Amino acid sequence: MKHFSEARRDVQNGIFQKKSDLADAGVSRVCLIWDIKGILRVLLKIDEKNNVEKAREAVLAILQSAAGPFWKNEIWVWSEDSSKAEEAVYEQAWKHAETIDYGQPEIKILDRHISKASWFNPPLNEPWPLNEHTPPVLSFYSFKGGVGRTTALVSLAIQLARSGKKVAVIDLDLEAPGLSSLLPGADGQVAEYGVVDFLLESSILESRGSMDISDYCHVVDDQIVVADGPPITVFPAGKLDEYYLEKLARIDYEALYAPMPGERPGFLPLKELLKHIRSERDVDYILIDSRAGFHDLGGLALSGMSHLDVLFGLSNEQSWRGMELVVRFLGRDLIERDKKQLDCALVFAMAPAPGEKRKDQFERFLDRSYELLSTNYYDEEDAEEDAEDEIRHPLPSMDTTTKPHFPILIGFNPIIKDAENIRDIADLLSEGDFKNFARLLLERVGRALS
């Protein structure tokens, strides 16, 4: 029995191996079209009319065996006999497909997906260029939950506030929100509305000029938490009342990545939220707590929306396998599209207490992370090649502490894990591993913890 993964591999290999046969048959372009059910169709561009049947036979010889039950047995021919309507459809398919091999013939793949658009489409542009006058946006992501990702974000927010910086934090983990429970407002209260409300309402309210960003946030000004620093502005996921699921069920994740028909050009709700926060709250930093795993929201947070993606991993095999796909998404996949990698920092989470065991595990983690990023993130082939007017990240030496592969360590602390109130652990979140984490992470965005 042939499985989808095997069919994908065999089809691609078969086309590559028979490129010369296809070229001899007059084929100049091949587009492999996989639909939402995993069924394959093929679009061929043939430059010479009398080669159509020869080209069909060459393709059939490859795909009937390679794709097996996933072959639809449909070959669309793009030739001088194609009608204007057909040409328009073929042009659109070719435009949106991803090139996997140049030359003669050029080969592209067009994948149709039901969901996960943010994990497949080209990266978004940053909300603004990062310089000394603009606030860095940092996304906190983990492949698995329960690794201390949100706690680390809260730790950084507290330390920044205590150092006099204005910070906004956003709970983008809409399906399992928890940020507001760590950072509630006065008397434990949270905002009546949150991110889920903003994503649902923003396009409607923006068009009427009635958007008020203060409706979607609360502030943490408890001196035990922020000391003499400015309040932390918290944008919770939303109030978990009887309407929360109703609102969540109406969020179109596709619309968060690409503007919907009828919307203002370039209107993306999450990017609009970032812009509102910057202009109306005048913040120094924005921290995003992302959804774990391969959720649409996780992909969105890692799709160029931030200036730095902070990736939390464990030292077990399951974590490494998930991290490999994420790191490739941020690095190698973009290099193959002639784009620059997205900046990231790797965190060794839940590390052992200080001692020999910690040292040994850190060294093993470093070895594995360097191997992983060397293959899936860094640009080994041409470190000086321009990509969209920027230099890609070349392969560094393993002991370069400022590069993405060199992990920032945060140890496991049972006191923090079991705490019920942020006031009880605010000081703990500002010292030891957490203080070092904040210092090293801010260095990655050209900042310092004063």
PEPE-V125169 format. One record per residue. N is the residue number from 0. RES is the residue in one small letter. SS is DSSP state (A for helix, B for strand, O for the rest). NEAR is the number of other ideal C-beta (glycine too) atoms within 8 Angstrom. D_CENTER is the distance of its C-alpha to the mean C-alpha in Angstrom with 1 decimal. Layout:
BEGIN
[[N/RES/SS/NEAR/D_CENTER] [N/RES/SS/NEAR/D_CENTER]]
END
This chain:
BEGIN
[[0/m/O/2/34.2] [1/k/O/7/31.2] [2/h/O/6/27.7] [3/f/A/7/24.8] [4/s/A/6/23.0] [5/e/A/9/26.4] [6/a/A/17/27.0] [7/r/A/9/23.8] [8/r/A/8/24.8] [9/d/A/11/28.4] [10/v/A/14/28.0] [11/q/A/11/25.9] [12/n/A/9/28.4] [13/g/A/12/31.3] [14/i/A/13/30.4] [15/f/A/9/29.9] [16/q/A/6/33.2] [17/k/O/11/35.1] [18/k/A/13/33.9] [19/s/A/6/37.4] [20/d/A/8/39.0] [21/l/A/14/36.7] [22/a/A/10/37.6] [23/d/A/7/41.2] [24/a/O/12/40.9] [25/g/O/11/39.9] [26/v/B/15/36.2] [27/s/B/9/34.1] [28/r/B/13/30.8] [29/v/B/15/29.2] [30/c/B/14/26.4] [31/l/B/13/25.4] [32/i/B/13/24.4] [33/w/B/11/23.0] [34/d/O/10/23.3] [35/i/O/6/21.6] [36/k/O/4/24.2] [37/g/O/9/23.7] [38/i/O/9/26.8] [39/l/B/15/27.3] [40/r/B/10/29.1] [41/v/B/13/29.8] [42/l/B/14/30.4] [43/l/B/15/32.8] [44/k/B/13/34.0] [45/i/B/15/37.6] [46/d/O/7/39.5] [47/e/O/6/43.0] [48/k/A/8/44.3] [49/n/A/4/46.6] [50/n/A/12/43.7] [51/v/A/10/42.0] [52/e/A/6/43.6] [53/k/A/9/43.3] [54/a/A/15/39.5] [55/r/A/11/39.2] [56/e/A/9/41.1] [57/a/A/14/39.0] [58/v/A/14/35.7] [59/l/A/9/37.4] [60/a/A/8/38.6] [61/i/A/12/35.1] [62/l/A/13/33.2] [63/q/A/9/35.8] [64/s/A/8/35.6] [65/a/A/12/32.0] [66/a/O/12/30.4] [67/g/A/9/33.1] [68/p/A/6/32.8] [69/f/A/11/29.5] [70/w/B/12/31.5] [71/k/B/8/32.5] [72/n/B/5/35.3] [73/e/B/6/34.4] [74/i/B/11/34.5] [75/w/B/9/34.1] [76/v/B/10/36.1] [77/w/B/12/35.4] [78/s/O/10/38.7] [79/e/O/4/41.3] [80/d/O/4/42.6] [81/s/O/9/39.4] [82/s/O/5/39.9] [83/k/A/5/38.2] [84/a/A/6/36.2] [85/e/A/9/35.1] [86/e/A/10/34.2] [87/a/A/8/32.0] [88/v/A/8/30.1] [89/y/A/13/29.8] [90/e/A/8/28.6] [91/q/A/8/25.8] [92/a/A/12/24.7] [93/w/A/12/24.9] [94/k/A/6/23.0] [95/h/A/6/19.9] [96/a/O/11/20.1] [97/e/B/8/18.4] [98/t/B/8/20.9] [99/i/B/7/21.4] [100/d/B/8/24.8] [101/y/O/4/26.9] [102/g/O/6/30.7] [103/q/O/6/33.3] [104/p/O/12/32.1] [105/e/B/11/28.5] [106/i/B/14/26.2] [107/k/B/13/23.1] [108/i/B/12/21.2] [109/l/B/12/20.4] [110/d/B/7/18.5] [111/r/O/7/19.1] [112/h/O/8/16.8] [113/i/O/3/17.7] [114/s/O/7/14.2] [115/k/O/9/10.5] [116/a/A/13/10.6] [117/s/A/13/7.1] [118/w/A/8/6.6] [119/f/O/7/9.7] [120/n/O/8/10.4] [121/p/O/5/10.5] [122/p/O/9/8.3] [123/l/O/10/9.7] [124/n/O/5/12.3] [125/e/O/11/12.3] [126/p/O/9/14.5] [127/w/O/7/17.2] [128/p/O/5/18.1] [129/l/O/9/18.2] [130/n/O/5/21.8] [131/e/O/4/24.5] [132/h/O/3/25.0] [133/t/O/9/21.5] [134/p/O/8/19.5] [135/p/B/11/16.4] [136/v/B/15/13.3] [137/l/B/16/11.7] [138/s/B/13/8.9] [139/f/B/14/10.2] [140/y/B/15/8.6] [141/s/B/12/10.8] [142/f/O/10/11.2] [143/k/O/11/14.5] [144/g/O/8/16.0] [145/g/O/4/19.1] [146/v/O/12/18.2] [147/g/O/11/18.9] [148/r/A/14/15.5] [149/t/A/12/16.9] [150/t/A/10/20.2] [151/a/A/16/18.8] [152/l/A/13/17.2] [153/v/A/14/20.6] [154/s/A/13/22.4] [155/l/A/14/20.7] [156/a/A/14/21.5] [157/i/A/14/25.1] [158/q/A/14/25.7] [159/l/A/14/24.5] [160/a/A/17/26.8] [161/r/A/11/29.6] [162/s/O/9/29.4] [163/g/O/7/29.9] [164/k/O/10/26.4] [165/k/O/11/25.2] [166/v/B/15/21.9] [167/a/B/15/20.0] [168/v/B/17/17.7] [169/i/B/13/15.7] [170/d/B/16/15.4] [171/l/O/14/12.5] [172/d/O/15/13.5] [173/l/O/13/15.7] [174/e/O/8/17.0] [175/a/O/7/18.0] [176/p/O/13/18.5] [177/g/O/9/20.2] [178/l/A/17/19.6] [179/s/A/15/22.8] [180/s/A/6/24.9] [181/l/A/10/24.3] [182/l/O/13/24.7] [183/p/O/11/27.3] [184/g/O/11/29.5] [185/a/A/6/33.3] [186/d/A/4/35.1] [187/g/A/6/31.9] [188/q/O/7/31.1] [189/v/O/11/27.7] [190/a/O/14/27.0] [191/e/O/4/28.4] [192/y/O/9/25.4] [193/g/O/17/21.7] [194/v/A/15/18.2] [195/v/A/13/18.9] [196/d/A/12/22.1] [197/f/A/13/20.5] [198/l/A/12/18.0] [199/l/A/9/21.1] [200/e/A/8/23.6] [201/s/A/12/22.2] [202/s/A/10/23.1] [203/i/A/7/26.5] [204/l/A/9/27.4] [205/e/A/11/26.1] [206/s/A/7/28.4] [207/r/A/6/31.3] [208/g/O/5/30.7] [209/s/O/5/30.7] [210/m/O/8/27.4] [211/d/O/5/28.0] [212/i/A/11/25.0] [213/s/A/6/27.2] [214/d/A/9/27.5] [215/y/A/12/23.9] [216/c/O/13/24.2] [217/h/B/12/26.7] [218/v/B/9/27.6] [219/v/B/12/28.3] [220/d/O/8/31.4] [221/d/O/8/33.1] [222/q/A/7/34.7] [223/i/A/5/34.4] [224/v/A/13/30.6] [225/v/A/14/30.2] [226/a/O/7/33.8] [227/d/O/5/35.0] [228/g/O/10/31.6] [229/p/O/9/30.2] [230/p/O/8/28.7] [231/i/B/16/25.1] [232/t/B/14/23.7] [233/v/B/17/21.9] [234/f/B/15/20.0] [235/p/O/15/20.3] [236/a/O/12/18.7] [237/g/O/14/22.2] [238/k/O/10/25.6] [239/l/O/5/25.9] [240/d/O/5/29.1] [241/e/O/4/30.4] [242/y/O/6/28.4] [243/y/A/11/24.9] [244/l/A/6/24.3] [245/e/A/8/25.9] [246/k/A/12/23.4] [247/l/A/11/20.3] [248/a/O/6/21.7] [249/r/O/7/21.8] [250/i/O/11/18.2] [251/d/O/7/17.1] [252/y/A/12/13.3] [253/e/A/8/13.9] [254/a/A/10/15.6] [255/l/A/14/12.7] [256/y/A/13/11.1] [257/a/O/8/14.5] [258/p/O/9/17.8] [259/m/O/8/20.3] [260/p/O/3/23.8] [261/g/O/3/26.1] [262/e/O/9/23.5] [263/r/O/7/23.8] [264/p/O/5/22.2] [265/g/O/5/18.8] [266/f/O/10/18.7] [267/l/O/11/15.4] [268/p/A/12/16.1] [269/l/A/11/13.4] [270/k/A/10/14.0] [271/e/A/11/17.6] [272/l/A/16/17.4] [273/l/A/12/16.2] [274/k/A/10/19.0] [275/h/A/10/21.5] [276/i/A/15/20.8] [277/r/A/14/21.3] [278/s/A/7/24.5] [279/e/A/8/26.1] [280/r/A/10/25.3] [281/d/O/6/25.6] [282/v/O/12/23.1] [283/d/O/7/22.6] [284/y/B/14/19.1] [285/i/B/15/16.4] [286/l/B/14/14.6] [287/i/B/14/11.9] [288/d/B/13/12.2] [289/s/O/13/9.3] [290/r/O/13/10.2] [291/a/O/13/10.7] [292/g/O/9/10.4] [293/f/O/7/9.0] [294/h/O/9/9.6] [295/d/A/14/8.7] [296/l/A/14/8.1] [297/g/A/13/5.8] [298/g/A/14/3.6] [299/l/A/14/5.1] [300/a/A/15/4.9] [301/l/O/16/2.1] [302/s/O/11/4.0] [303/g/O/8/7.0] [304/m/O/15/8.1] [305/s/O/12/9.1] [306/h/O/9/11.5] [307/l/B/14/10.6] [308/d/B/14/8.0] [309/v/B/13/10.5] [310/l/B/13/10.3] [311/f/B/12/13.3] [312/g/B/16/15.2] [313/l/O/9/18.7] [314/s/O/10/21.4] [315/n/O/6/21.8] [316/e/A/5/21.2] [317/q/A/8/19.0] [318/s/A/13/16.5] [319/w/A/11/16.7] [320/r/A/8/16.3] [321/g/A/11/13.0] [322/m/A/13/11.9] [323/e/A/10/13.1] [324/l/A/9/10.8] [325/v/A/12/7.6] [326/v/A/15/9.5] [327/r/A/11/10.6] [328/f/A/10/7.4] [329/l/A/13/7.1] [330/g/O/15/10.9] [331/r/A/10/13.5] [332/d/A/9/12.0] [333/l/A/12/11.9] [334/i/A/12/15.3] [335/e/O/6/16.7] [336/r/O/8/16.0] [337/d/O/6/17.8] [338/k/O/10/15.0] [339/k/O/10/14.2] [340/q/O/14/11.6] [341/l/O/11/9.1] [342/d/O/9/10.9] [343/c/B/13/10.4] [344/a/B/13/13.1] [345/l/B/14/14.0] [346/v/B/14/16.1] [347/f/B/13/18.9] [348/a/B/13/19.3] [349/m/B/8/22.5] [350/a/B/13/24.6] [351/p/O/8/28.3] [352/a/O/7/30.8] [353/p/O/4/32.2] [354/g/O/7/34.5] [355/e/A/5/34.8] [356/k/A/8/32.4] [357/r/A/13/29.6] [358/k/A/8/30.5] [359/d/A/8/30.6] [360/q/A/12/27.3] [361/f/A/12/25.6] [362/e/A/8/27.1] [363/r/A/9/26.0] [364/f/A/11/22.4] [365/l/A/12/22.6] [366/d/A/9/24.1] [367/r/A/10/21.5] [368/s/A/13/18.5] [369/y/A/10/20.3] [370/e/A/8/21.0] [371/l/A/14/17.5] [372/l/A/14/16.1] [373/s/A/11/19.3] [374/t/A/7/18.6] [375/n/A/10/14.9] [376/y/O/16/13.8] [377/y/O/12/17.0] [378/d/B/12/19.0] [379/e/O/7/22.4] [380/e/O/4/24.1] [381/d/O/5/24.6] [382/a/O/9/23.4] [383/e/O/6/25.2] [384/e/O/9/23.8] [385/d/B/7/22.6] [386/a/B/11/19.3] [387/e/O/7/19.1] [388/d/O/4/21.7] [389/e/B/7/19.8] [390/i/B/9/20.5] [391/r/O/11/18.1] [392/h/O/11/17.8] [393/p/B/10/20.9] [394/l/O/7/21.7] [395/p/O/9/23.2] [396/s/O/4/25.8] [397/m/O/9/24.8] [398/d/O/5/26.5] [399/t/O/8/24.6] [400/t/O/6/23.4] [401/t/O/6/21.2] [402/k/O/8/18.8] [403/p/O/10/15.4] [404/h/O/15/17.3] [405/f/O/13/19.9] [406/p/O/12/19.0] [407/i/B/12/19.8] [408/l/B/12/21.9] [409/i/B/13/22.3] [410/g/B/12/25.2] [411/f/O/9/25.9] [412/n/O/7/28.3] [413/p/A/6/30.1] [414/i/A/8/31.5] [415/i/A/10/28.2] [416/k/A/7/27.0] [417/d/A/6/30.2] [418/a/O/9/30.5] [419/e/O/4/31.0] [420/n/O/6/31.0] [421/i/A/11/28.9] [422/r/A/8/32.2] [423/d/A/7/33.3] [424/i/A/11/30.5] [425/a/O/11/29.5] [426/d/O/6/31.6] [427/l/A/11/30.2] [428/l/A/13/26.6] [429/s/A/11/27.9] [430/e/O/7/29.5] [431/g/A/7/29.3] [432/d/A/9/25.9] [433/f/A/15/24.2] [434/k/A/11/26.1] [435/n/A/10/25.3] [436/f/A/15/21.5] [437/a/A/13/21.7] [438/r/A/10/23.7] [439/l/A/11/21.7] [440/l/A/14/18.3] [441/l/A/10/19.9] [442/e/A/10/21.4] [443/r/A/10/18.0] [444/v/O/11/17.8] [445/g/O/6/21.5] [446/r/O/7/22.8] [447/a/O/6/25.4] [448/l/O/10/26.2] [449/s/O/4/29.7]]
END
